Amino acid sequence: MLASKLPQVGTSIFTVMSQLAQQHGAINLSQGFPDFNSPTELLDLVSYYLHQGFNQYAPMAGVVKLREQLSLKTQLLYGITPNPETEITITSGATEALYAALAAILHPHDEVIVLEPAYDSYVPAILLNGGKPVYVPLQVPGFTIDWDLVKAAITPRTRAILLNSPHNPSGAVLKPSDLTALAEIIRDTNILIVSDEVYEHMVFDGQPHQSLLTCPELASRSFVISSFGKTYHATGWKVAYCVAPPALTIEFRKVHQYLTFSTITPVQYALADFLTNQEHYQNLPAFYQAKRDLFCQLLQGSRFTLQPSAGTYFQLVSYENITPENDQAFARRLTTEVGVAAIPVSVFYHQQTDYGLLRICFAKNEETLRAAAQKLCQL
């Protein structure tokens, strides 16, 4: 009889809700993917490299030209110039990068501080690598970090802290004071940071993204993970990258080379060329803020209460004025009876903590958002 390594894990909520939406013909605002395409120029570049024969294994660490472009981009945005040879690794999605980082550093019984609500791949990656998640709740309703709670959770076994900003599911973002507090807490320790920054180009209202790369003290002990899929509306490509100092990158690549070895070749070449187009990622905050603002405006006449979203392409809504149901039951009924699929926020907590909130993805065309809002306003 096989003893499961993840006995508590079932089918992902994202798969469940997307399937439910498909079965009932609902508008799918649950899973985080756009319903519009990547830039035409980028698609043309992928096609070019496909037809020019760039279809064999890429270098294990990633196409050199792409890593060089990422080094330039990182310097432009965050004032740090990572070495393309020793500090940047291309991965098959951010999920792979997160797993590789944790696998590289965790030994049995090591502890990882996880801030809840947390994306669903974090804890399984910790458990599969022999680690122990130590949960620290974010402070509702703003989903801010109480650094005193983080400090209290640190023990001699603490190996890493897992951060996510902009934060999925809440849309909260780190502030400069958060980086200062984190640096103070870990200064005299051997604690490492795994920083999930896949929504780095979706920070709104004029705020800059507070990447850990902007703080040399934190960058020197961090795996910082970014996603091309989020930035270029191509989540299905599963291409991401990790920036880490040389000593961490060495261990990261030891795992990466036996996990996926390398990532899709023609897409890497296309991305390398398209990265010279700074306009796309620099305009992305305004692009998604317009969608956020439109969706919020469309819901003004509803009975939902909207929580502030400072980043990502997710909007949290409270339904306390509509029903006392738990969030998972309401999310299912919303899909099957109303025709709009959303994600219940309790699934991001290990104890299914329920604040009566749903996560809605607004990375959709205007007509999709209008159609969904019309249905939601009928409740």
N, C-alpha and C positions, 0 to 999 in steps of 0.2 A: 504493500500500500504506500502510495506517495504521500509524504508529509509536506504540505504546502509551505513555502517560505513566506507567503503573503496570505495567510488564511482569512484575513478580514477584508481582502480586496476583491471586489466584483467588477462588473462592467462599469466603465467610466460614466459619470453622470452626463458628460458631454455627448457620448454615444447614445445613451438612453434617451436624452431629450431630443436629439436630432432625429432618431428613429421614430419617436413618438410624433414629432412634427410632420415627418414624411407620411406616416400612416394616416394622420388626420388632416392633411393638407393645410397645416398651420404655417404662419410666417415664422421662420426660424431666426429668432434673435437670441438664441441660447449659446451655441458654439461660436467662438471668437474668430470668425473669418469674414472677409468682405464679400459682397455679392457683385463687385465690379472688378475689372481686370487690371493687370499690371500695366505700367507705361508701355506704349506701343514700341518705342525705341528699344526698350530693354527686351521685349519679346523678339524683336527683329534680330537683336544681337545673339540671343540664345539660338535662334534658327540658323543664323550664320555659322556659329561655331559647331552646331550639330552637323551641318552639311559640309563643313570644312574638315571633318574627321577628328574633332577633339572629343573622342568618345571612349578613350581608354583611361586607365587609372590615373587620377591626379596624384601629385606628391602627397605623402601621408599627412604632412602638416598643412597642406593646401597649396593652391597655385601661387607661385611666388609673386606674380604681378598683382594678384588680389591682396595678398598680405601687405605688399608695399603701399597700395592705395589706402588700405585701412590704417596703416601707420600715419600717413599724411592726414587722413580724415580725423583721427584721434588727436593729433597735434592741433589741428584747426579748432576742434570743438572743446577739447579739455586741457590743452596746454601740455600734454605729455606725448612723447614720441616713442612708442614701443618699438623694439627691434623686430622687424618682420621675420628674421630667422629664428629668434630665440624666445619671442614673447607673444606671438599671435598664432593661433591654430584655428583652421576652418573645420567645422563639425557638421554632422548631419542633423541639423536642428538644435535648438536650445535645450531640448530635453536630453539629448545625448551629451551635450556639454555639461549640463548639471550633473548627470550621472557620472561622467568621467572625472569631474572635479571631486566629487564625494568619494568615488572609488579610489582615487589617487591618495587621499589623505586619511581615510578612516581605517582604524583597526578595531577589532572586537571590543565592544563596551565603550568606545568613544562616544561622547555626547555632542549633539548638534542642537543649537537653539533655533527653534522654528517659531516665527511670529505668525499667530493665527488671526484671521483666516488666511490659509496658505494654499497655493496652487497644488493640485492633487498629485503631481509627480514627485514632490519633494520628499515626503515621508517614506514612500516605498523605496526610493533610491538610498535613503539612509539605512533602512532596515535590511535591504539586500546586501549592504556592505558591512553588516555587523554592528552598525551604530545604533544609538538610542536617541530618538527625538525628545527634546525637552521643550514643552510648549509654553510660550509667553503670549498672552492675549494682547492684541492691539486695543486701544481705548475707543470704544464706541461712544458717540456716533462719528467722530472724525477719523477714526482708524489711525490715530497717532501712536507713536512708540513711547511707552513709559520706560525710560532708560534705567530707572531705579529697579524696576521689575527684571529687566535684562541682567543688570549687575547681580541681583539676588539669585538669579538662575545659574550663574557661572559656578562651576565646581572644578576641582583638579582634573576631572575627566573631560571638560569642555574642549572640543577640538576645533569647532567652527560655529559661526553664526551665519544663518542663511537670510539674506535680505532680498527684497523685491520692491523696486521703485522705478517708474510708476507701478503702483500696486494693483495686482489682480487678486481679488475681485473689486476692491473698493474704489480704485482710482486715486487714492491718496499718494502724495509724493513726499520725498525726503526734503528737508530744509537744511541750510548750512549748519544750523545748531545741532541737527542730528548727526552730521559727520563729526563735528567737534566732540559731542558726547560719546560717540562710538570710539573715536580715537583715544579718548581719556580712559575708557573702560578697559580696553585691550592692550594699552601701551606696555605694561610690564608683564604680559602673558605671551604664550605661544599660540594664541587663538588665531585662526585663519578666517577669512570671509569668503563666502560664495555669494556673489551679487548678481541677481537676475534683473537685467536692465533692458529687456527685449522691447519695452515700450518707450525707449529713450527719446524718440522723436515725436512723442504724443504727450507733451506737457503744455498746459494751456494758460491763458490769462497773463501772458508775458513773462511767466516764470522760466528760468533756465533749468535744465535737467541737472540735478546734483549727483553726477556720477562719482563713484568712489575713485575714479581715475583722476579727479580734480584735486584730490588730497594725497600728496606723496606718501604720507605715513600709512594711509590705508591701502593705497595702490600697491605698496611693497609687500603686502600679505594677502592680496585678494585675487580671486578668479572673477573677472568681470565678463559677463556673458551678454551678447547682443544678437539680434535676429534680423536677417535679411527678409525673411518671410513677412514679418510685421511691417517693416519699412516699405517694402515694394509690393504689398498686396498680393503676396504669393506664398501663402502658408503651406501649400501643397508641395513646394520645392524642398522644404525641410533643410534649409541652409542657414547656418549661424556661425558664430565665432567666439573665441575666448581669448581675452587679453590677461596675461599673468606674468609675473616676474620670471626670469630664467629658471630658477630652481623649482618653482611650482610648475612651469610649463614642461620641464623634463618629465616630471612624474605624471602630469596630465596626458602627455603624448604616449607614455607607456601604456596607459589604459586605452586611449583613443585608437592606437594602431591595432589593437586586438578586439575592439568593440565594433568599429565600422571600417577601420584602416584609412579610407579616404572618402571624399564627398564628390557628388556629381560634377564631372569635369566641365562640360560646355557651359553650364550655368555659372561656374566660378569665373571663367573667362569673360562671359557677358557682364557679370557684376563688376569685374575689374574695370572694364571699359566705362560702364554706366556710372561708376562712382565719381568720375570726373564731373558729372552733372550734379553740382552741389544744390542746385535750385530745388530738386525734388525733395530731399530730406529736410532742407531748411524751410520749405513751405508746408511741410506736413503738419506741424502744430496748428496752423491756421485752417488747413483743410479739414482736420478732424474736429477742431473747435466749432467750426461752422455746423458740422453734423450734430455735435452735442447740443449746441444752442437751438438748432431747429427742432430736435427731438424734445428738448425740455419745453420749448414754446408750444409744441403740439400737445403736450400732456398737461398744460396749465388748466385746462377745463376738466381734467379727470379727478378722481378721488385718490389717486396715488400721491404720495409725498416724495419729492426727489431729494436725494442726498447730494451734496456737492461732489463733482468729479473733476479733479485737478489734472488728471492724466489718464492714459490708456484710451481704448475705445469702448469702455464700459460705463454704464450708468446704473447706480443702485436706486431702487425705488422701494418705499415702504407701502404696504397695503393695509395698514392698521385701521384705516377708515372704511375698509371694504369687507373684511372677513376676519374672524378669529382663528381660521385654519392655520395649521403649521405650514411652513413655507414649501415643503416638498409636496404636500397634498395640493396646495393652491397652485403650484407651478404645473402640476399635471392637469388640474382642472382648467387652468388658463389655456393650456395647449389643446385639450380635447373639446372644450366647450366654447371658448372664446376665439381660438384660432391664432394664438401668439405663444411661442415657446420662449421661456426664460430659464435661468438657472437659479435654484434656491441656494442662498448663501450658506445655509447650515452645512452643506456638503464640504465646505472648505475648513470645517472644524472637526477635530478628531472625536469630539463628543457630541457632534451634530448640534451645536449651540444655535438656537433659533431666535433671531431678532426680528423676524417678520420682514425680511428683505429679499428682493429678487435682483439678480444681475442681468441687465439687458445690454446686448451688443448693438451699438449704433454705427458700426462700420458697414453701412448699407446705402444704397441709392436713395435719393429723396422720395421716390414713389413708394419704395418699400417702407420707409419710416412713416410716411403719411398713412399708408394702409394699415400698418400696425397700430399707430396712435389712434386712428379712428375706432378700431376695435377696442382698444384699452379704455377709451373715453366712454364707452357704453356701459362699463361696469358701475 
